[in-house]
Amino acid sequence: PIPGPPPPPPQTVALDALEALLGEGLLERGRLKAFSVRLAEIAKGYIGAIAGVSLLEKTTSECRPLLRKAGFSPELSAWLVTWLGELDMVKFAGDRPAADVLREKAEALRVVIVETSRPLEDGHDDEEGAA
């Protein structure tokens, strides 16, 4: 049998999912909890894929040591745990931030995805690209 194409890289999957989420209009319809659940799933799916750990069924507090063990910097690990914790407040405690706050969280995740995936997208070092 001929193998199929390789799966898309985790950053492509995550960025596509983020675009789809933003395009669904959940925030415009006031569905903050649904948006927050999906946003956290996208983040945990991406981070888990690049770190080689499963985070989707983990609580935010369970994610912290796994992020460090997977090699994330203390600063990024702390930021991600805080970011996930803020989404937990919407998901579980009934917080209702402005839609723009959740859009900013989505944009912050996009930045993290792009920043953490650059070596995967590049495929070569700067010296080769500068020739």
N, CA, C and O atoms as a printed pandas DataFrame, in Angstrom:
     atom_number atom_name residue_name chain_id  residue_number  x_coord  y_coord  z_coord
0              1         N          PRO        A               1    0.827   -1.195    0.000
1              2        CA          PRO        A               1    0.000    0.000    0.000
2              3         C          PRO        A               1    0.874    1.263    0.000
3              4         O          PRO        A               1    1.932    1.309    0.628
4              5         N          ILE        A               2    0.413    2.249   -0.702
5              6        CA          ILE        A               2    1.121    3.530   -0.771
6              7         C          ILE        A               2    0.703    4.358    0.436
7              8         O          ILE        A               2   -0.485    4.571    0.677
8              9         N          PRO        A               3    1.703    4.826    1.197
9             10        CA          PRO        A               3    1.340    5.646    2.356
10            11         C          PRO        A               3    0.741    6.977    1.904
11            12         O          PRO        A               3    1.113    7.522    0.864
12            13         N          GLY        A               4   -0.178    7.478    2.693
13            14        CA          GLY        A               4   -0.792    8.765    2.404
14            15         C          GLY        A               4    0.161    9.894    2.740
15            16         O          GLY        A               4    1.269    9.660    3.223
16            17         N          PRO        A               5   -0.262   11.093    2.488
17            18        CA          PRO        A               5    0.595   12.228    2.809
18            19         C          PRO        A               5    0.799   12.305    4.325
19            20         O          PRO        A               5   -0.045   11.850    5.097
20            21         N          PRO        A               6    1.920   12.880    4.736
21            22        CA          PRO        A               6    2.132   13.021    6.184
22            23         C          PRO        A               6    1.087   13.964    6.770
23            24         O          PRO        A               6    0.548   14.820    6.069
24            25         N          PRO        A               7    0.808   13.802    8.048
25            26        CA          PRO        A               7   -0.158   14.717    8.665
26            27         C          PRO        A               7    0.408   16.134    8.667
27            28         O          PRO        A               7    1.625   16.318    8.664
28            29         N          PRO        A               8   -0.464   17.124    8.674
29            30        CA          PRO        A               8    0.042   18.499    8.715
30            31         C          PRO        A               8    0.769   18.748   10.036
31            32         O          PRO        A               8    0.465   18.110   11.044
32            33         N          PRO        A               9    1.721   19.668   10.033
33            34        CA          PRO        A               9    2.438   19.961   11.275
34            35         C          PRO        A               9    1.493   20.543   12.331
35            36         O          PRO        A               9    0.474   21.145   11.993
36            37         N          PRO        A              10    1.838   20.361   13.614
37            38        CA          PRO        A              10    0.962   20.825   14.698
38            39         C          PRO        A              10    0.611   22.305   14.602
39            40         O          PRO        A              10   -0.511   22.696   14.923
40            41         N          GLN        A              11    1.564   23.136   14.161
41            42        CA          GLN        A              11    1.267   24.569   14.090
42            43         C          GLN        A              11    0.204   24.851   13.029
43            44         O          GLN        A              11   -0.622   25.745   13.208
44            45         N          THR        A              12    0.216   24.104   11.934
45            46        CA          THR        A              12   -0.795   24.288   10.896
46            47         C          THR        A              12   -2.164   23.881   11.416
47            48         O          THR        A              12   -3.151   24.586   11.207
48            49         N          VAL        A              13   -2.218   22.743   12.092
49            50        CA          VAL        A              13   -3.474   22.268   12.673
50            51         C          VAL        A              13   -4.021   23.305   13.657
51            52         O          VAL        A              13   -5.204   23.644   13.620
52            53         N          ALA        A              14   -3.147   23.803   14.537
53            54        CA          ALA        A              14   -3.584   24.752   15.563
54            55         C          ALA        A              14   -4.017   26.085   14.958
55            56         O          ALA        A              14   -5.047   26.634   15.348
56            57         N          LEU        A              15   -3.247   26.607   14.016
57            58        CA          LEU        A              15   -3.610   27.891   13.407
58            59         C          LEU        A              15   -4.904   27.777   12.609
59            60         O          LEU        A              15   -5.732   28.688   12.629
60            61         N          ASP        A              16   -5.081   26.656   11.906
61            62        CA          ASP        A              16   -6.334   26.443   11.177
62            63         C          ASP        A              16   -7.521   26.356   12.144
63            64         O          ASP        A              16   -8.582   26.923   11.886
64            65         N          ALA        A              17   -7.332   25.648   13.250
65            66        CA          ALA        A              17   -8.403   25.516   14.246
66            67         C          ALA        A              17   -8.725   26.870   14.872
67            68         O          ALA        A              17   -9.888   27.177   15.135
68            69         N          LEU        A              18   -7.702   27.669   15.109
69            70        CA          LEU        A              18   -7.898   29.000   15.678
70            71         C          LEU        A              18   -8.686   29.888   14.708
71            72         O          LEU        A              18   -9.604   30.596   15.120
72            73         N          GLU        A              19   -8.331   29.850   13.440
73            74        CA          GLU        A              19   -9.065   30.617   12.423
74            75         C          GLU        A              19  -10.522   30.178   12.357
75            76         O          GLU        A              19  -11.429   31.006   12.288
76            77         N          ALA        A              20  -10.733   28.866   12.379
77            78        CA          ALA        A              20  -12.102   28.339   12.324
78            79         C          ALA        A              20  -12.894   28.801   13.548
79            80         O          ALA        A              20  -14.049   29.211   13.423
80            81         N          LEU        A              21  -12.284   28.736   14.717
81            82        CA          LEU        A              21  -12.956   29.164   15.939
82            83         C          LEU        A              21  -13.341   30.639   15.857
83            84         O          LEU        A              21  -14.475   31.003   16.166
84            85         N          LEU        A              22  -12.417   31.475   15.448
85            86        CA          LEU        A              22  -12.695   32.905   15.357
86            87         C          LEU        A              22  -13.769   33.202   14.312
87            88         O          LEU        A              22  -14.503   34.183   14.430
88            89         N          GLY        A              23  -13.855   32.363   13.308
89            90        CA          GLY        A              23  -14.841   32.570   12.260
90            91         C          GLY        A              23  -16.237   32.059   12.577
91            92         O          GLY        A              23  -17.174   32.319   11.822
92            93         N          GLU        A              24  -16.391   31.343   13.669
93            94        CA          GLU        A              24  -17.693   30.760   14.007
94            95         C          GLU        A              24  -18.677   31.749   14.622
95            96         O          GLU        A              24  -19.876   31.473   14.680
96            97         N          GLY        A              25  -18.192   32.882   15.074
97            98        CA          GLY        A              25  -19.089   33.880   15.646
98            99         C          GLY        A              25  -19.562   33.593   17.054
99           100         O          GLY        A              25  -20.556   34.167   17.499
100          101         N          LEU        A              26  -18.866   32.710   17.770
101          102        CA          LEU        A              26  -19.285   32.397   19.140
102          103         C          LEU        A              26  -19.240   33.635   20.037
103          104         O          LEU        A              26  -20.148   33.853   20.839
104          105         N          LEU        A              27  -18.201   34.434   19.907
105          106        CA          LEU        A              27  -18.085   35.625   20.750
106          107         C          LEU        A              27  -19.192   36.621   20.440
107          108         O          LEU        A              27  -19.761   37.233   21.344
108          109         N          GLU        A              28  -19.488   36.778   19.167
109          110        CA          GLU        A              28  -20.533   37.715   18.760
110          111         C          GLU        A              28  -21.906   37.293   19.275
111          112         O          GLU        A              28  -22.783   38.130   19.489
112          113         N          ARG        A              29  -22.082   35.992   19.471
113          114        CA          ARG        A              29  -23.352   35.467   20.000
114          115         C          ARG        A              29  -23.335   35.318   21.520
115          116         O          ARG        A              29  -24.283   34.790   22.102
116          117         N          GLY        A              30  -22.266   35.779   22.165
117          118        CA          GLY        A              30  -22.191   35.724   23.624
118          119         C          GLY        A              30  -21.892   34.349   24.185
119          120         O          GLY        A              30  -22.111   34.108   25.372
120          121         N          ARG        A              31  -21.395   33.442   23.356
121          122        CA          ARG        A              31  -21.103   32.075   23.807
122          123         C          ARG        A              31  -19.655   31.998   24.292
123          124         O          ARG        A              31  -18.815   31.316   23.704
124          125         N          LEU        A              32  -19.390   32.723   25.389
125          126        CA          LEU        A              32  -18.035   32.862   25.914
126          127         C          LEU        A              32  -17.476   31.540   26.423
127          128         O          LEU        A              32  -16.308   31.226   26.195
128          129         N          LYS        A              33  -18.301   30.777   27.105
129          130        CA          LYS        A              33  -17.827   29.497   27.645
130          131         C          LYS        A              33  -17.442   28.548   26.517
131          132         O          LYS        A              33  -16.379   27.928   26.566
132          133         N          ALA        A              34  -18.291   28.426   25.503
133          134        CA          ALA        A              34  -17.993   27.540   24.375
134          135         C          ALA        A              34  -16.700   27.978   23.682
135          136         O          ALA        A              34  -15.876   27.140   23.315
136          137         N          PHE        A              35  -16.526   29.269   23.507
137          138        CA          PHE        A              35  -15.310   29.791   22.890
138          139         C          PHE        A              35  -14.092   29.440   23.746
139          140         O          PHE        A              35  -13.069   28.994   23.226
140          141         N          SER        A              36  -14.206   29.642   25.050
141          142        CA          SER        A              36  -13.086   29.389   25.972
142          143         C          SER        A              36  -12.706   27.920   26.015
143          144         O          SER        A              36  -11.523   27.582   26.061
144          145         N          VAL        A              37  -13.707   27.046   25.999
145          146        CA          VAL        A              37  -13.436   25.598   25.988
146          147         C          VAL        A              37  -12.639   25.241   24.742
147          148         O          VAL        A              37  -11.615   24.562   24.826
148          149         N          ARG        A              38  -13.106   25.695   23.593
149          150        CA          ARG        A              38  -12.430   25.375   22.330
150          151         C          ARG        A              38  -11.035   25.990   22.273
151          152         O          ARG        A              38  -10.097   25.351   21.797
152          153         N          LEU        A              39  -10.892   27.215   22.749
153          154        CA          LEU        A              39   -9.586   27.870   22.724
154          155         C          LEU        A              39   -8.580   27.094   23.579
155          156         O          LEU        A              39   -7.437   26.893   23.170
156          157         N          ALA        A              40   -9.008   26.666   24.757
157          158        CA          ALA        A              40   -8.130   25.866   25.622
158          159         C          ALA        A              40   -7.786   24.530   24.962
159          160         O          ALA        A              40   -6.650   24.068   25.067
160          161         N          GLU        A              41   -8.750   23.906   24.285
161          162        CA          GLU        A              41   -8.476   22.639   23.593
162          163         C          GLU        A              41   -7.448   22.829   22.477
163          164         O          GLU        A              41   -6.573   21.985   22.286
164          165         N          ILE        A              42   -7.555   23.930   21.744
165          166        CA          ILE        A              42   -6.584   24.203   20.686
166          167         C          ILE        A              42   -5.192   24.363   21.288
167          168         O          ILE        A              42   -4.222   23.797   20.784
168          169         N          ALA        A              43   -5.099   25.134   22.362
169          170        CA          ALA        A              43   -3.805   25.360   23.013
170          171         C          ALA        A              43   -3.223   24.056   23.543
171          172         O          ALA        A              43   -2.057   23.749   23.295
172          173         N          LYS        A              44   -4.027   23.291   24.269
173          174        CA          LYS        A              44   -3.535   22.038   24.848
174          175         C          LYS        A              44   -3.176   21.029   23.758
175          176         O          LYS        A              44   -2.200   20.292   23.893
176          177         N          GLY        A              45   -3.957   20.994   22.687
177          178        CA          GLY        A              45   -3.650   20.085   21.584
178          179         C          GLY        A              45   -2.323   20.434   20.927
179          180         O          GLY        A              45   -1.510   19.552   20.654
180          181         N          TYR        A              46   -2.106   21.712   20.676
181          182        CA          TYR        A              46   -0.865   22.158   20.042
182          183         C          TYR        A              46    0.336   21.913   20.960
183          184         O          TYR        A              46    1.332   21.317   20.551
184          185         N          ILE        A              47    0.228   22.371   22.183
185          186        CA          ILE        A              47    1.341   22.227   23.124
186          187         C          ILE        A              47    1.663   20.754   23.331
187          188         O          ILE        A              47    2.829   20.361   23.352
188          189         N          GLY        A              48    0.630   19.950   23.482
189          190        CA          GLY        A              48    0.839   18.514   23.654
190          191         C          GLY        A              48    1.524   17.890   22.454
191          192         O          GLY        A              48    2.391   17.030   22.605
192          193         N          ALA        A              49    1.134   18.327   21.252
193          194        CA          ALA        A              49    1.723   17.760   20.029
194          195         C          ALA        A              49    3.199   18.101   19.909
195          196         O          ALA        A              49    4.004   17.248   19.537
196          197         N          ILE        A              50    3.562   19.337   20.217
197          198        CA          ILE        A              50    4.980   19.697   20.067
198          199         C          ILE        A              50    5.827   19.212   21.235
199          200         O          ILE        A              50    7.041   19.054   21.103
200          201         N          ALA        A              51    5.186   18.975   22.383
201          202        CA          ALA        A              51    5.931   18.536   23.562
202          203         C          ALA        A              51    5.928   17.021   23.718
203          204         O          ALA        A              51    6.690   16.472   24.514
204          205         N          GLY        A              52    5.076   16.350   22.962
205          206        CA          GLY        A              52    5.013   14.898   23.076
206          207         C          GLY        A              52    4.319   14.414   24.334
207          208         O          GLY        A              52    4.607   13.324   24.829
208          209         N          VAL        A              53    3.402   15.221   24.854
209          210        CA          VAL        A              53    2.626   14.833   26.030
210          211         C          VAL        A              53    1.152   15.094   25.747
211          212         O          VAL        A              53    0.813   15.976   24.959
212          213         N          SER        A              54    0.289   14.336   26.383
213          214        CA          SER        A              54   -1.142   14.542   26.206
214          215         C          SER        A              54   -1.644   15.483   27.290
215          216         O          SER        A              54   -1.550   15.178   28.479
216          217         N          LEU        A              55   -2.176   16.629   26.876
217          218        CA          LEU        A              55   -2.672   17.611   27.843
218          219         C          LEU        A              55   -4.186   17.776   27.808
219          220         O          LEU        A              55   -4.758   18.401   28.701
220          221         N          LEU        A              56   -4.838   17.230   26.800
221          222        CA          LEU        A              56   -6.264   17.512   26.617
222          223         C          LEU        A              56   -7.113   17.121   27.821
223          224         O          LEU        A              56   -8.080   17.814   28.137
224          225         N          GLU        A              57   -6.780   16.052   28.485
225          226        CA          GLU        A              57   -7.575   15.608   29.629
226          227         C          GLU        A              57   -6.977   16.047   30.961
227          228         O          GLU        A              57   -7.422   15.607   32.021
228          229         N          LYS        A              58   -5.975   16.907   30.908
229          230        CA          LYS        A              58   -5.309   17.361   32.135
230          231         C          LYS        A              58   -5.908   18.682   32.607
231          232         O          LYS        A              58   -6.332   19.516   31.807
232          233         N          THR        A              59   -5.930   18.846   33.921
233          234        CA          THR        A              59   -6.325   20.136   34.470
234          235         C          THR        A              59   -5.172   21.115   34.274
235          236         O          THR        A              59   -4.046   20.719   33.973
236          237         N          THR        A              60   -5.468   22.379   34.448
237          238        CA          THR        A              60   -4.426   23.392   34.290
238          239         C          THR        A              60   -3.281   23.142   35.265
239          240         O          THR        A              60   -2.116   23.252   34.882
240          241         N          SER        A              61   -3.586   22.810   36.504
241          242        CA          SER        A              61   -2.512   22.570   37.476
242          243         C          SER        A              61   -1.701   21.327   37.123
243          244         O          SER        A              61   -0.510   21.265   37.425
244          245         N          GLU        A              62   -2.326   20.342   36.492
245          246        CA          GLU        A              62   -1.586   19.157   36.051
246          247         C          GLU        A              62   -0.676   19.464   34.862
247          248         O          GLU        A              62    0.301   18.753   34.628
248          249         N          CYS        A              63   -0.990   20.512   34.117
249          250        CA          CYS        A              63   -0.177   20.878   32.947
250          251         C          CYS        A              63    1.179   21.460   33.335
251          252         O          CYS        A              63    2.167   21.249   32.631
252          253         N          ARG        A              64    1.233   22.183   34.440
253          254        CA          ARG        A              64    2.458   22.904   34.809
254          255         C          ARG        A              64    3.699   22.010   34.819
255          256         O          ARG        A              64    4.660   22.332   34.121
256          257         N          PRO        A              65    3.734   20.911   35.568
257          258        CA          PRO        A              65    4.959   20.102   35.571
258          259         C          PRO        A              65    5.231   19.437   34.220
259          260         O          PRO        A              65    6.387   19.219   33.858
260          261         N          LEU        A              66    4.174   19.115   33.478
261          262        CA          LEU        A              66    4.371   18.498   32.173
262          263         C          LEU        A              66    5.018   19.474   31.189
263          264         O          LEU        A              66    5.840   19.075   30.365
264          265         N          LEU        A              67    4.649   20.739   31.275
265          266        CA          LEU        A              67    5.254   21.747   30.404
266          267         C          LEU        A              67    6.740   21.876   30.696
267          268         O          LEU        A              67    7.557   21.930   29.777
268          269         N          ARG        A              68    7.085   21.924   31.959
269          270        CA          ARG        A              68    8.500   22.051   32.349
270          271         C          ARG        A              68    9.266   20.801   31.926
271          272         O          ARG        A              68   10.373   20.899   31.397
272          273         N          LYS        A              69    8.681   19.630   32.157
273          274        CA          LYS        A              69    9.331   18.372   31.797
274          275         C          LYS        A              69    9.549   18.286   30.288
275          276         O          LYS        A              69   10.528   17.697   29.829
276          277         N          ALA        A              70    8.628   18.878   29.517
277          278        CA          ALA        A              70    8.720   18.849   28.058
278          279         C          ALA        A              70    9.728   19.864   27.519
279          280         O          ALA        A              70    9.975   19.912   26.314
280          281         N          GLY        A              71   10.315   20.679   28.410
281          282        CA          GLY        A              71   11.361   21.593   27.977
282          283         C          GLY        A              71   10.931   23.023   27.726
283          284         O          GLY        A              71   11.728   23.822   27.235
284          285         N          PHE        A              72    9.693   23.370   28.049
285          286        CA          PHE        A              72    9.283   24.760   27.908
286          287         C          PHE        A              72    9.999   25.608   28.950
287          288         O          PHE        A              72   10.246   25.147   30.064
288          289         N          SER        A              73   10.330   26.829   28.598
289          290        CA          SER        A              73   11.012   27.718   29.539
290          291         C          SER        A              73   10.105   27.984   30.735
291          292         O          SER        A              73    8.882   27.888   30.630
292          293         N          PRO        A              74   10.712   28.318   31.871
293          294        CA          PRO        A              74    9.878   28.646   33.043
294          295         C          PRO        A              74    8.916   29.799   32.741
295          296         O          PRO        A              74    7.773   29.794   33.200
296          297         N          GLU        A              75    9.381   30.784   31.969
297          298        CA          GLU        A              75    8.546   31.948   31.665
298          299         C          GLU        A              75    7.343   31.548   30.809
299          300         O          GLU        A              75    6.213   31.939   31.099
300          301         N          LEU        A              76    7.592   30.764   29.748
301          302        CA          LEU        A              76    6.495   30.353   28.881
302          303         C          LEU        A              76    5.557   29.406   29.624
303          304         O          LEU        A              76    4.339   29.496   29.474
304          305         N          SER        A              77    6.109   28.513   30.412
305          306        CA          SER        A              77    5.271   27.596   31.204
306          307         C          SER        A              77    4.356   28.378   32.134
307          308         O          SER        A              77    3.162   28.094   32.224
308          309         N          ALA        A              78    4.918   29.359   32.824
309          310        CA          ALA        A              78    4.120   30.171   33.756
310          311         C          ALA        A              78    3.048   30.951   33.002
311          312         O          ALA        A              78    1.902   31.026   33.446
312          313         N          TRP        A              79    3.419   31.532   31.859
313          314        CA          TRP        A              79    2.454   32.287   31.066
314          315         C          TRP        A              79    1.315   31.384   30.616
315          316         O          TRP        A              79    0.149   31.760   30.731
316          317         N          LEU        A              80    1.636   30.189   30.101
317          318        CA          LEU        A              80    0.610   29.265   29.612
318          319         C          LEU        A              80   -0.332   28.822   30.736
319          320         O          LEU        A              80   -1.544   28.739   30.538
320          321         N          VAL        A              81    0.223   28.541   31.898
321          322        CA          VAL        A              81   -0.606   28.101   33.020
322          323         C          VAL        A              81   -1.531   29.242   33.456
323          324         O          VAL        A              81   -2.701   29.005   33.756
324          325         N          THR        A              82   -1.024   30.462   33.494
325          326        CA          THR        A              82   -1.864   31.616   33.842
326          327         C          THR        A              82   -2.947   31.811   32.787
327          328         O          THR        A              82   -4.111   32.029   33.122
328          329         N          TRP        A              83   -2.564   31.731   31.513
329          330        CA          TRP        A              83   -3.492   31.900   30.391
330          331         C          TRP        A              83   -4.604   30.855   30.462
331          332         O          TRP        A              83   -5.782   31.184   30.325
332          333         N          LEU        A              84   -4.223   29.592   30.675
333          334        CA          LEU        A              84   -5.216   28.524   30.803
334          335         C          LEU        A              84   -6.094   28.738   32.033
335          336         O          LEU        A              84   -7.298   28.487   31.988
336          337         N          GLY        A              85   -5.497   29.201   33.128
337          338        CA          GLY        A              85   -6.256   29.463   34.354
338          339         C          GLY        A              85   -7.312   30.541   34.157
339          340         O          GLY        A              85   -8.410   30.458   34.707
340          341         N          GLU        A              86   -6.968   31.557   33.364
341          342        CA          GLU        A              86   -7.945   32.611   33.078
342          343         C          GLU        A              86   -9.110   32.064   32.245
343          344         O          GLU        A              86  -10.258   32.463   32.443
344          345         N          LEU        A              87   -8.815   31.160   31.323
345          346        CA          LEU        A              87   -9.892   30.517   30.567
346          347         C          LEU        A              87  -10.726   29.621   31.477
347          348         O          LEU        A              87  -11.942   29.524   31.309
348          349         N          ASP        A              88  -10.076   28.967   32.442
349          350        CA          ASP        A              88  -10.814   28.130   33.400
350          351         C          ASP        A              88  -11.861   28.948   34.153
351          352         O          ASP        A              88  -12.939   28.444   34.469
352          353         N          MET        A              89  -11.543   30.203   34.437
353          354        CA          MET        A              89  -12.497   31.053   35.157
354          355         C          MET        A              89  -13.765   31.278   34.323
355          356         O          MET        A              89  -14.858   31.409   34.874
356          357         N          VAL        A              90  -13.617   31.322   33.027
357          358        CA          VAL        A              90  -14.782   31.457   32.148
358          359         C          VAL        A              90  -15.504   30.116   32.051
359          360         O          VAL        A              90  -16.732   30.051   32.112
360          361         N          LYS        A              91  -14.719   29.044   31.898
361          362        CA          LYS        A              91  -15.294   27.719   31.699
362          363         C          LYS        A              91  -16.009   27.197   32.944
363          364         O          LYS        A              91  -17.079   26.598   32.838
364          365         N          PHE        A              92  -15.428   27.418   34.114
365          366        CA          PHE        A              92  -15.926   26.755   35.319
366          367         C          PHE        A              92  -16.483   27.683   36.393
367          368         O          PHE        A              92  -17.297   27.255   37.211
368          369         N          ALA        A              93  -16.057   28.950   36.406
369          370        CA          ALA        A              93  -16.483   29.855   37.475
370          371         C          ALA        A              93  -17.507   30.884   37.004
371          372         O          ALA        A              93  -17.972   31.712   37.788
372          373         N          GLY        A              94  -17.853   30.827   35.720
373          374        CA          GLY        A              94  -18.888   31.723   35.225
374          375         C          GLY        A              94  -18.440   33.142   34.929
375          376         O          GLY        A              94  -19.280   34.019   34.729
376          377         N          ASP        A              95  -17.129   33.393   34.896
377          378        CA          ASP        A              95  -16.666   34.736   34.524
378          379         C          ASP        A              95  -17.179   35.070   33.133
379          380         O          ASP        A              95  -17.306   34.190   32.282
380          381         N          ARG        A              96  -17.475   36.356   32.904
381          382        CA          ARG        A              96  -17.963   36.806   31.598
382          383         C          ARG        A              96  -17.157   38.027   31.152
383          384         O          ARG        A              96  -17.635   39.159   31.223
384          385         N          PRO        A              97  -15.930   37.782   30.692
385          386        CA          PRO        A              97  -15.130   38.918   30.218
386          387         C          PRO        A              97  -15.717   39.456   28.915
387          388         O          PRO        A              97  -16.531   38.802   28.264
388          389         N          ALA        A              98  -15.287   40.655   28.555
389          390        CA          ALA        A              98  -15.704   41.218   27.268
390          391         C          ALA        A              98  -15.174   40.322   26.150
391          392         O          ALA        A              98  -14.119   39.701   26.283
392          393         N          ALA        A              99  -15.916   40.265   25.056
393          394        CA          ALA        A              99  -15.498   39.450   23.910
394          395         C          ALA        A              99  -14.106   39.841   23.438
395          396         O          ALA        A              99  -13.329   38.985   23.014
396          397         N          ASP        A             100  -13.788   41.120   23.508
397          398        CA          ASP        A             100  -12.458   41.573   23.069
398          399         C          ASP        A             100  -11.342   40.961   23.908
399          400         O          ASP        A             100  -10.248   40.720   23.397
400          401         N          VAL        A             101  -11.601   40.709   25.183
401          402        CA          VAL        A             101  -10.598   40.083   26.052
402          403         C          VAL        A             101  -10.307   38.667   25.547
403          404         O          VAL        A             101   -9.151   38.247   25.499
404          405         N          LEU        A             102  -11.343   37.945   25.177
405          406        CA          LEU        A             102  -11.141   36.585   24.671
406          407         C          LEU        A             102  -10.507   36.597   23.279
407          408         O          LEU        A             102   -9.722   35.709   22.949
408          409         N          ARG        A             103  -10.843   37.596   22.464
409          410        CA          ARG        A             103  -10.163   37.731   21.166
410          411         C          ARG        A             103   -8.667   37.967   21.374
411          412         O          ARG        A             103   -7.840   37.415   20.649
412          413         N          GLU        A             104   -8.325   38.789   22.367
413          414        CA          GLU        A             104   -6.911   39.039   22.688
414          415         C          GLU        A             104   -6.225   37.755   23.143
415          416         O          GLU        A             104   -5.059   37.528   22.821
416          417         N          LYS        A             105   -6.931   36.924   23.882
417          418        CA          LYS        A             105   -6.357   35.638   24.315
418          419         C          LYS        A             105   -6.090   34.752   23.106
419          420         O          LYS        A             105   -5.070   34.065   23.045
420          421         N          ALA        A             106   -7.011   34.771   22.142
421          422        CA          ALA        A             106   -6.809   33.993   20.917
422          423         C          ALA        A             106   -5.606   34.526   20.147
423          424         O          ALA        A             106   -4.810   33.746   19.624
424          425         N          GLU        A             107   -5.470   35.830   20.073
425          426        CA          GLU        A             107   -4.326   36.420   19.365
426          427         C          GLU        A             107   -3.025   36.093   20.090
427          428         O          GLU        A             107   -2.009   35.832   19.445
428          429         N          ALA        A             108   -3.041   36.103   21.420
429          430        CA          ALA        A             108   -1.848   35.739   22.187
430          431         C          ALA        A             108   -1.457   34.297   21.905
431          432         O          ALA        A             108   -0.271   33.986   21.792
432          433         N          LEU        A             109   -2.439   33.418   21.791
433          434        CA          LEU        A             109   -2.141   32.020   21.455
434          435         C          LEU        A             109   -1.541   31.934   20.060
435          436         O          LEU        A             109   -0.598   31.174   19.843
436          437         N          ARG        A             110   -2.069   32.694   19.116
437          438        CA          ARG        A             110   -1.520   32.695   17.762
438          439         C          ARG        A             110   -0.032   33.068   17.794
439          440         O          ARG        A             110    0.784   32.440   17.119
440          441         N          VAL        A             111    0.311   34.081   18.572
441          442        CA          VAL        A             111    1.705   34.507   18.688
442          443         C          VAL        A             111    2.561   33.380   19.264
443          444         O          VAL        A             111    3.652   33.112   18.762
444          445         N          VAL        A             112    2.075   32.725   20.309
445          446        CA          VAL        A             112    2.816   31.610   20.913
446          447         C          VAL        A             112    3.022   30.499   19.886
447          448         O          VAL        A             112    4.116   29.942   19.789
448          449         N          ILE        A             113    1.992   30.175   19.127
449          450        CA          ILE        A             113    2.110   29.117   18.119
450          451         C          ILE        A             113    3.160   29.495   17.081
451          452         O          ILE        A             113    4.022   28.682   16.745
452          453         N          VAL        A             114    3.093   30.705   16.579
453          454        CA          VAL        A             114    4.055   31.140   15.559
454          455         C          VAL        A             114    5.467   31.160   16.135
455          456         O          VAL        A             114    6.407   30.690   15.494
456          457         N          GLU        A             115    5.617   31.695   17.328
457          458        CA          GLU        A             115    6.954   31.796   17.942
458          459         C          GLU        A             115    7.551   30.433   18.252
459          460         O          GLU        A             115    8.752   30.230   18.076
460          461         N          THR        A             116    6.734   29.503   18.708
461          462        CA          THR        A             116    7.268   28.184   19.081
462          463         C          THR        A             116    7.403   27.258   17.889
463          464         O          THR        A             116    8.006   26.191   18.007
464          465         N          SER        A             117    6.853   27.639   16.737
465          466        CA          SER        A             117    6.918   26.753   15.580
466          467         C          SER        A             117    7.896   27.228   14.518
467          468         O          SER        A             117    8.038   26.561   13.493
468          469         N          ARG        A             118    8.558   28.324   14.715
469          470        CA          ARG        A             118    9.439   28.858   13.668
470          471         C          ARG        A             118   10.459   27.850   13.149
471          472         O          ARG        A             118   10.602   27.725   11.933
472          473         N          PRO        A             119   11.175   27.126   14.007
473          474        CA          PRO        A             119   12.143   26.171   13.462
474          475         C          PRO        A             119   11.478   25.102   12.597
475          476         O          PRO        A             119   12.066   24.649   11.615
476          477         N          LEU        A             120   10.265   24.697   12.950
477          478        CA          LEU        A             120    9.569   23.679   12.175
478          479         C          LEU        A             120    9.167   24.213   10.806
479          480         O          LEU        A             120    9.214   23.482    9.817
480          481         N          GLU        A             121    8.775   25.479   10.745
481          482        CA          GLU        A             121    8.342   26.062    9.481
482          483         C          GLU        A             121    9.527   26.367    8.582
483          484         O          GLU        A             121    9.451   26.216    7.362
484          485         N          ASP        A             122   10.627   26.799    9.197
485          486        CA          ASP        A             122   11.789   27.250    8.446
486          487         C          ASP        A             122   12.455   26.104    7.692
487          488         O          ASP        A             122   12.652   26.169    6.478
488          489         N          GLY        A             123   12.796   25.060    8.430
489          490        CA          GLY        A             123   13.431   23.912    7.818
490          491         C          GLY        A             123   14.910   24.084    7.522
491          492         O          GLY        A             123   15.556   23.132    7.086
492          493         N          HIS        A             124   15.464   25.265    7.745
493          494        CA          HIS        A             124   16.895   25.488    7.520
494          495         C          HIS        A             124   17.364   26.608    8.436
495          496         O          HIS        A             124   16.565   27.365    8.988
496          497         N          ASP        A             125   18.684   26.689    8.582
497          498        CA          ASP        A             125   19.189   27.738    9.465
498          499         C          ASP        A             125   19.391   29.029    8.687
499          500         O          ASP        A             125   19.300   29.049    7.459
500          501         N          ASP        A             126   19.663   30.099    9.410
501          502        CA          ASP        A             126   19.761   31.423    8.804
502          503         C          ASP        A             126   20.884   31.543    7.794
503          504         O          ASP        A             126   20.760   32.283    6.818
504          505         N          GLU        A             127   21.988   30.822    8.013
505          506        CA          GLU        A             127   23.117   30.938    7.091
506          507         C          GLU        A             127   22.743   30.438    5.697
507          508         O          GLU        A             127   23.139   31.034    4.695
508          509         N          GLU        A             128   21.985   29.350    5.634
509          510        CA          GLU        A             128   21.568   28.836    4.326
510          511         C          GLU        A             128   20.610   29.817    3.645
511          512         O          GLU        A             128   20.679   30.025    2.434
512          513         N          GLY        A             129   19.727   30.411    4.429
513          514        CA          GLY        A             129   18.742   31.328    3.873
514          515         C          GLY        A             129   19.348   32.646    3.429
515          516         O          GLY        A             129   18.753   33.345    2.609
516          517         N          ALA        A             130   20.520   33.007    3.949
517          518        CA          ALA        A             130   21.122   34.300    3.644
518          519         C          ALA        A             130   21.942   34.264    2.366
519          520         O          ALA        A             130   22.340   35.321    1.877
520          521         N          ALA        A             131   22.210   33.098    1.810
521          522        CA          ALA        A             131   23.067   32.987    0.633
522          523         C          ALA        A             131   22.521   33.620   -0.594
523          524         O          ALA        A             131   23.162   33.586   -1.644
